[in-house]
Amino acid sequence: MSLATQIKPISYLKSNAADIVKNFTANPEPLIITQNGEAKMVVMEIGAYERQQETLALLKLLALSRNDFSRGNFQDADAFFAEMTREE
């Protein structure tokens, strides 16, 4: 099923909610819900949502790390492991 067929009006969501949930096992593509012809929300399978959230969290950590590195807020591996050993 293509993404274009996964765009439905809100009336479809209201009348087919149980079928939508059941169909996610066969087709986990997100369902875009429109209202008055405009996209208003996305319905997606919980596993896909959780994977998306994990990906976003990792990207945020990478961005924070990159910012730290560009500000010079880092240390080499030997210094890091020496500090970790001292704290034990």
N, C-alpha and C positions, 0 to 999 in steps of 0.2 A: 504494500500500500504506500503511495507517495504522500509526501507532506501535504500536498494540496488537498487530498481527500481527508486529511485530518484537521480540517478547519470546519467547525460546525457552529450553528447559532446556539444561543443560550437555551432556546426551547428544546433543542436536541438533548442537551445535558439534562434538563429537567425531566424529560420523558424517558430517557434511556440510561440513567445513571447506573443501574445494576448491570446492564449489558456492557457499558463502557468499562467498568471494573473487570468484568469477566474477560473481555477482549484484550486487556493489557497483557495477558499471558501469551497470546498468539502474536500480538503486535504492540510492543512496548513504546512505540513512537508517541511523543507528547501530542495532546489534543488541544488545539487552539480554539478557544470559545470566543465568539463574536457577539456583540450587542449593538443593534442598529448599524450593522455593517462594519463595525470597528473591532479589532482584536482587543479583548479586555482581560483575558486570563488564560493560563495554561494549566491543563490537567495532565499530570504525569504519574507514572508508576513509582511507588515509594523507593524501590531499589535504585532506579535511575536518579531520583531526587537526591538520595543519600550519596551516591557516587558523585553527583554534581557538586554537592556541598563539600565533600572531601577534596575534590579537585580545587575548588575555590579557596579552601583553607590552605592547601599546599601552595597555591599561587600567591596568596597573601604572605605566607612565610618567606617565600622566595623574594618577594618585593621588599619586605622588611629587611631581609639579609642583605640584599643589594644596596639598600639605603645605608645600612650600617657600614658596609664595605666602602662605599663612596665617601663616607664621613671619616674613614680611617679607624673605625671602631671594630678592630679585629686583632687577633694575635696568631702567631704561627702555631703549628700543631705541637711542636716540642714544648713551648711555653704552656699551652693548654693542658697537655697531659701531665706536666710537672705540677701545675696548679691543682689538677684533679687528684693527683697522688698525695699531695700535702693535706688535702681536706679529709682524707679517709682516716 
